[in-house]
Amino acid sequence: MGYEWLAIAMFVGFFVILMSGYPVAFSFAGTAIVFGAIGLAVGAFDLPRLLLLPNVWFGTMSNFTLLAIPYFVFLGAVLEKSGLAEELLETIGILLGPLRGGLALAVVIVGTLLAATTGVVAATVIVMGLLSLPVMLRYGYDKQLATGIIVAAGTLAQLIPPSLVLVVLSDQIGVSVGDLFLGALIPGLMLSGSYALYVLILALFKPNIAPALPLAVRAIGGIALARRVLKAVVPSLLLIFAVLGSIFFGIATPTEAGAVGAVGACILAALNRRWNWKLINDAAHSTAVVTALVVMILFCSSFFSLVFDGLGGKTLITNLLVNLPGGYITFMVVSNIAIFLLGVFLEFIEICFIAMPLFVPAAQALGIDMVWFGVVMAINLQTAFISPPVGFSLFYLQSVAPKEVSTIEIHKSALPFMILQVIVLILVIAFPQTVRWLIDLSSSVAQ
């Protein structure tokens, strides 16, 4: 076996340090330094290999795809901090108020729209938790349905373009982020459609847990309602079309579309007289924090990957995964279980930098469509993101939930939606055209 055992010990050591609560970037770098030194001492690692690091880092900083991250984060921050997302939720809630389960449907629709404009889960879950959860509870909604639909719909930003998950995945698996955006759109809409169908079925058979809004609450109508829709809903739809439509029709790259979206969000804020220096400062600060986090983890993970590969770790893992009994099927089962378990404990950025370098070589060796593989992994990450006991969306909602909503109720509320997500995951695995169809259509339109 040679010194491959050292690579295994390195990965285990990294995971132990990470689980102790140490920052992920420093966990990567610290483990690489320690095991790189051990490798040098026993003759298992060549020091000149570290000369590749500057090329890797400068290559990362010149990666045009990763430039989309600050644009999309800034876009989402402007919509959240300007209150435009709040108006969108309130308006659609009034529109659907007459329906049983209308408020929950409004949460699904707004979650989908915000996912297609912001790509940031935390912002979406917190905004909808603050605005819609007290209203649903006030008008008789079941606590578990109300919290579950917010957690599930808010987490759609993990999958629906312009998801940051897809941007980071595209860099790690070596495919076009535009193809990932197009490939994830139909599965994302399948998820939101399954949530809406679940709400409608529950409201039909158990009307007491999802009542319609009282008439007095939805008294606004006619011209006043039409004006509100034109002000709050139509601009968001136009912004989504500007971002995703420009990618779909080949007018702009995803990075350029992100810049269009960021400018569009600023224009919407200005038109609503909410554009001020505080908004700029808050949005810029949020953008800088997220972008710096991603780049720092990427730099340190490159160092970790270089040492891990130098100790023979990647070759060992690739050979192990490729030669699993059952080939492709066993690989998909193992990779999905691994990603799900990691997703319960870690953020998506960390998982992309930890797991993808291990799975991608094996997936390529098995001839798997990498765009489809990336979308499957993104759906899996979304499922893990709402899974008890430590799904991140659960804690985002818990941080803003009223006192009468217990932690156990929030955690239980996610279980039906996890089942729906697993069903959609199985459908996407069984029918790869759910991912490929828009990509092939876009290629034919471009020709």
C-alpha positions in Angstrom: 0.0 0.0 0.0 3.0 2.3 0.4 2.3 5.6 2.1 -1.4 5.9 1.1 -2.3 5.2 4.7 -0.8 8.6 5.5 -3.3 10.2 3.1 -6.2 8.4 4.8 -4.9 9.5 8.2 -4.7 13.1 6.8 -8.4 13.0 5.8 -9.5 11.6 9.1 -7.4 14.1 11.0 -8.9 17.0 8.9 -12.5 15.8 9.6 -11.8 15.4 13.4 -10.4 19.0 13.5 -13.4 20.3 11.5 -15.9 18.6 13.8 -14.2 20.2 16.8 -15.5 23.5 15.5 -12.2 24.9 14.1 -12.8 27.1 11.0 -12.8 25.1 7.8 -10.2 27.1 6.0 -7.7 26.8 8.8 -8.5 23.1 9.2 -7.6 22.6 5.6 -4.3 24.5 5.8 -3.3 23.2 9.2 -3.8 19.6 8.3 -1.9 20.1 5.0 1.1 21.6 6.9 1.2 18.8 9.5 0.9 15.9 7.1 3.0 17.6 4.4 5.8 17.8 7.0 5.3 14.1 8.0 5.3 13.1 4.4 8.6 15.0 3.9 10.1 13.3 6.9 9.3 9.8 5.7 10.0 10.5 2.0 6.4 10.2 0.9 6.0 13.8 -0.3 8.2 15.9 -2.7 8.8 19.5 -1.6 9.0 20.8 -5.2 5.3 19.9 -5.5 4.4 22.9 -3.4 5.8 25.1 -6.2 2.5 24.4 -8.0 0.6 26.3 -5.4 1.1 29.8 -6.9 -0.1 28.6 -10.3 -3.2 27.1 -8.7 -4.0 30.2 -6.6 -3.4 32.7 -9.5 -5.5 30.4 -11.7 -8.3 30.5 -9.2 -8.3 34.3 -9.0 -8.4 34.6 -12.8 -11.4 32.2 -13.0 -14.1 34.2 -14.6 -16.9 31.9 -13.4 -16.1 32.6 -9.7 -16.6 36.3 -10.3 -20.4 35.5 -10.4 -20.4 34.9 -6.7 -20.1 38.5 -5.5 -22.6 39.7 -8.1 -25.3 37.2 -7.0 -24.6 37.8 -3.3 -24.9 41.6 -3.8 -28.1 41.1 -5.8 -29.7 39.1 -3.0 -28.5 41.5 -0.3 -30.0 44.5 -2.0 -33.4 42.8 -2.4 -33.4 41.6 1.2 -32.2 44.8 2.9 -34.3 47.2 0.7 -37.5 45.4 1.8 -38.4 44.5 -1.8 -38.5 40.8 -0.9 -40.9 41.6 2.0 -43.3 43.4 -0.4 -43.2 40.5 -2.8 -44.3 38.1 -0.1 -47.1 40.3 1.2 -48.5 40.9 -2.3 -48.6 37.3 -3.3 -50.1 36.4 0.1 -53.0 38.7 -0.6 -53.5 37.4 -4.1 -53.7 33.8 -2.9 -55.5 34.6 0.4 -58.9 33.3 -0.8 -57.6 29.8 -1.3 -57.3 27.3 1.5 -53.6 26.9 2.0 -53.1 30.2 0.0 -50.6 31.6 2.4 -48.5 28.4 2.3 -48.7 28.5 -1.6 -47.6 32.1 -1.4 -44.5 31.0 0.6 -43.7 28.4 -2.1 -44.1 30.9 -5.0 -42.1 33.6 -3.2 -39.4 31.1 -2.2 -39.1 30.1 -5.8 -38.9 33.7 -7.0 -36.4 34.7 -4.4 -34.3 31.7 -5.1 -34.3 32.7 -8.8 -33.1 36.2 -7.9 -30.9 35.9 -4.8 -29.4 32.4 -4.7 -28.9 32.8 -0.9 -30.7 30.4 1.5 -30.2 32.2 4.8 -31.6 35.4 3.5 -34.7 33.7 2.0 -35.5 31.6 5.1 -35.1 34.4 7.6 -37.1 36.9 5.5 -40.0 34.5 5.1 -39.8 33.3 8.7 -40.0 36.9 10.0 -42.9 37.9 7.6 -45.0 34.9 7.0 -44.7 32.6 10.0 -46.5 34.9 12.5 -49.2 35.6 10.0 -49.9 31.9 9.3 -50.0 31.1 13.0 -52.3 34.0 13.6 -54.8 32.7 11.1 -54.9 29.1 12.3 -52.2 27.3 10.3 -50.8 24.2 11.8 -47.4 24.9 13.2 -45.6 22.1 11.5 -47.0 22.9 8.1 -46.2 26.6 8.5 -42.6 26.0 9.6 -42.0 23.1 7.2 -43.1 25.1 4.1 -40.9 28.0 5.0 -37.8 25.8 5.6 -38.4 23.8 2.3 -39.2 26.8 0.1 -36.5 28.9 1.5 -33.9 26.3 0.8 -34.8 26.2 -2.9 -32.1 28.8 -3.3 -29.7 25.9 -3.0 -30.8 24.5 -6.4 -32.7 27.0 -8.5 -30.3 29.3 -10.5 -28.5 31.5 -9.8 -27.6 29.3 -6.9 -24.2 29.8 -5.3 -24.0 26.0 -4.8 -24.0 25.6 -8.6 -21.4 28.3 -9.1 -19.0 26.6 -6.7 -19.9 23.2 -8.0 -19.1 24.2 -11.6 -15.6 25.2 -10.6 -15.1 21.9 -8.7 -16.4 19.5 -11.3 -15.1 21.4 -14.3 -18.3 22.1 -16.3 -19.9 25.3 -17.5 -21.9 27.1 -14.8 -24.4 28.1 -17.6 -25.0 24.4 -18.3 -25.5 23.7 -14.5 -27.9 26.6 -14.3 -30.0 25.3 -17.2 -29.8 21.7 -16.0 -30.9 22.6 -12.4 -33.9 24.7 -13.5 -36.4 21.9 -14.2 -35.5 19.8 -11.1 -35.8 23.0 -9.0 -39.3 23.7 -10.4 -40.1 20.0 -9.8 -39.3 20.5 -6.1 -41.3 23.7 -5.8 -44.2 22.1 -7.7 -44.1 19.1 -5.3 -44.3 21.4 -2.3 -47.3 23.3 -3.8 -49.1 20.0 -4.6 -48.5 18.7 -1.1 -50.0 21.9 0.4 -53.1 21.7 -1.9 -53.7 18.1 -1.0 -53.3 18.8 2.8 -55.7 21.8 2.5 -58.2 19.7 0.6 -58.3 16.8 3.1 -57.5 18.8 6.3 -58.9 22.3 5.7 -58.6 23.2 9.4 -54.7 23.2 9.3 -54.5 25.6 6.3 -57.5 27.9 6.2 -58.1 30.8 3.8 -57.5 34.3 4.9 -60.5 36.1 6.4 -62.1 38.5 4.0 -61.3 41.6 6.1 -57.5 40.8 5.8 -57.6 40.6 2.0 -60.0 43.6 1.5 -57.6 45.3 -0.9 -58.7 44.6 -4.5 -59.3 46.1 -7.9 -57.0 48.9 -9.0 -55.2 49.1 -5.7 -54.3 45.4 -5.9 -53.3 45.7 -9.5 -51.0 48.6 -8.7 -49.4 46.6 -5.9 -48.8 43.7 -8.2 -47.2 45.9 -10.8 -45.0 47.4 -8.1 -43.9 44.3 -6.2 -44.3 41.3 -8.5 -43.7 42.3 -12.1 -40.3 43.9 -11.5 -39.1 40.8 -9.8 -40.3 38.7 -12.7 -38.5 41.0 -15.1 -35.3 40.8 -13.1 -35.5 37.0 -13.2 -36.0 37.0 -16.9 -33.1 39.5 -17.3 -30.7 37.1 -15.4 -31.8 33.7 -16.5 -33.2 34.7 -19.9 -29.8 36.3 -20.9 -28.1 33.0 -20.0 -30.7 30.7 -21.7 -30.6 32.7 -25.0 -26.8 32.9 -25.0 -26.8 36.7 -24.7 -24.6 36.7 -21.6 -22.4 34.4 -19.6 -23.6 33.6 -16.0 -21.0 36.1 -14.7 -22.3 38.8 -17.0 -25.9 37.9 -16.1 -25.0 38.3 -12.4 -23.7 41.8 -13.1 -27.0 42.6 -14.9 -28.9 41.2 -11.9 -26.9 43.3 -9.4 -27.5 46.5 -11.4 -31.1 45.5 -11.9 -31.6 45.1 -8.1 -30.0 48.5 -7.5 -32.4 50.1 -10.1 -35.4 48.5 -8.4 -34.3 49.8 -5.0 -33.8 53.3 -6.5 -37.2 53.3 -8.2 -38.8 52.4 -4.9 -36.8 55.3 -3.2 -34.9 52.9 -1.0 -31.4 53.3 -2.5 -29.2 55.0 0.1 -25.7 54.7 1.5 -26.7 52.5 4.3 -28.2 50.0 1.9 -25.0 50.1 -0.3 -22.8 49.6 2.8 -24.8 46.7 4.2 -25.1 44.9 0.9 -21.4 45.5 0.1 -20.4 44.2 3.6 -22.5 41.0 3.2 -21.0 40.5 -0.3 -17.4 40.9 1.0 -17.9 38.5 3.9 -19.3 35.7 1.7 -16.8 36.2 -1.1 -13.8 36.3 1.2 -15.0 33.1 2.9 -15.3 31.3 -0.4 -11.9 32.4 -1.7 -10.2 31.7 1.6 -11.6 28.1 1.7 -10.7 27.6 -1.9 -7.1 28.7 -1.4 -6.6 26.5 1.7 -8.4 23.5 0.1 -6.0 23.8 -2.9 -3.1 23.4 -0.4 -4.8 20.5 1.2 -5.6 18.8 -2.1 -2.0 19.2 -3.3 -0.6 17.5 -0.3 -3.4 14.8 -0.2 -2.7 14.0 -3.9 1.0 14.0 -3.3 0.5 11.3 -0.6 -1.5 9.2 -3.1 -4.8 9.9 -1.6 -6.8 10.9 -4.7 -5.5 7.9 -6.7 -6.5 5.6 -3.8 -10.0 7.0 -3.5 -10.6 7.0 -7.3 -9.5 3.4 -7.6 -11.7 2.4 -4.7 -14.8 4.1 -6.1 -14.3 3.0 -9.7 -13.8 -0.7 -8.6 -16.8 -0.9 -6.3 -19.0 -4.0 -6.8 -21.9 -2.9 -9.0 -19.9 -0.1 -10.8 -22.0 2.9 -11.7 -25.0 2.1 -9.5 -22.9 1.4 -6.4 -20.9 4.6 -7.0 -24.1 6.7 -7.2 -25.4 5.2 -4.0 -22.2 5.7 -2.1 -21.6 9.2 -3.3 -25.2 10.3 -2.5 -25.1 8.8 1.0 -21.7 10.5 1.6 -22.9 13.9 0.4 -26.1 13.7 2.4 -24.2 12.7 5.6 -21.7 15.5 5.1 -24.6 17.9 4.3 -26.1 17.3 7.7 -23.1 18.7 9.5 -21.3 21.0 7.0 -22.1 24.0 4.8 -22.3 23.4 1.0 -19.1 25.4 0.4 -17.1 23.1 2.7 -18.7 20.0 1.1 -17.8 21.1 -2.4 -14.2 21.6 -1.5 -13.9 18.4 0.6 -15.9 15.8 -1.3 -16.0 16.8 -5.0 -12.3 16.4 -5.6 -12.7 12.8 -4.4 -15.8 11.9 -6.4 -15.2 13.8 -9.7 -12.2 11.6 -11.0 -14.2 8.4 -10.3 -17.3 9.9 -12.0 -15.3 10.9 -15.0 -13.7 7.4 -15.2 -17.1 5.8 -15.1 -18.3 8.0 -18.0 -21.0 9.9 -16.0 -22.5 13.1 -17.4 -20.9 15.7 -15.1 -23.6 18.3 -15.5 -26.2 15.7 -14.4 -23.9 14.5 -11.6 -23.6 18.1 -10.3 -27.3 18.7 -10.3 -27.9 15.4 -8.5 -25.4 16.4 -5.9 -27.1 19.8 -5.5 -30.5 18.2 -4.9 -28.9 16.0 -2.3 -27.2 18.9 -0.6 -30.6 20.7 -0.5 -32.2 17.6 1.2 -29.4 17.5 3.8 -29.8 21.3 4.4 -33.2 20.7 5.9 -32.6 17.4 7.6 -32.8 17.1 11.4 -31.0 17.4 13.8 -28.5 20.0 12.4 -29.9 21.1 9.0 -28.8 24.7 8.6 -32.2 26.0 7.4 -33.8 24.7 10.6 -31.6 26.9 12.6 -32.1 29.9 10.4 -35.8 29.6 11.0 -35.4 28.8 14.7 -33.5 32.1 15.1 -36.5 34.2 14.1 -39.5 31.9 15.0 -42.0 33.1 17.7 -41.6 31.6 21.2 -44.7 29.4 20.8 -42.9 27.4 18.1 -40.6 24.8 19.6 -37.4 23.5 18.2 -38.8 19.9 18.0 -41.8 21.2 16.0 -39.5 22.9 13.5 -37.4 19.8 13.1 -40.5 17.5 12.7 -41.9 19.9 10.1 -39.0 19.2 7.7 -39.6 15.4 7.5 -42.5 15.4 4.9 -40.5 17.8 2.7 -37.4 15.6 3.0 -39.5 12.7 1.6 -40.6 14.9 -1.3 -37.0 15.9 -2.1 -35.9 12.3 -2.1 -38.7 11.4 -4.5 -37.6 14.2 -6.8 -33.9 13.1 -6.5 -34.9 9.6 -7.5 -36.8 10.9 -10.5 -33.9 13.0 -11.7 -31.5 10.0 -11.3 -34.0 7.8 -13.2 -34.7 10.4 -15.9 -31.5 12.3 -16.8 -33.4 14.3 -19.5 -34.9 16.4 -16.7 -31.4 17.9 -16.5 -30.4 17.6 -20.1 -33.5 18.9 -21.9 -33.0 22.7 -21.4 -29.2 22.3 -22.2 -29.9 20.6 -25.5 -32.7 23.1 -26.3 -30.4 26.0 -25.6 -27.7 24.5 -27.8 -30.1 24.0 -30.7 -31.4 27.7 -30.3 -27.8 28.9 -30.3 -27.1 27.1 -33.6 
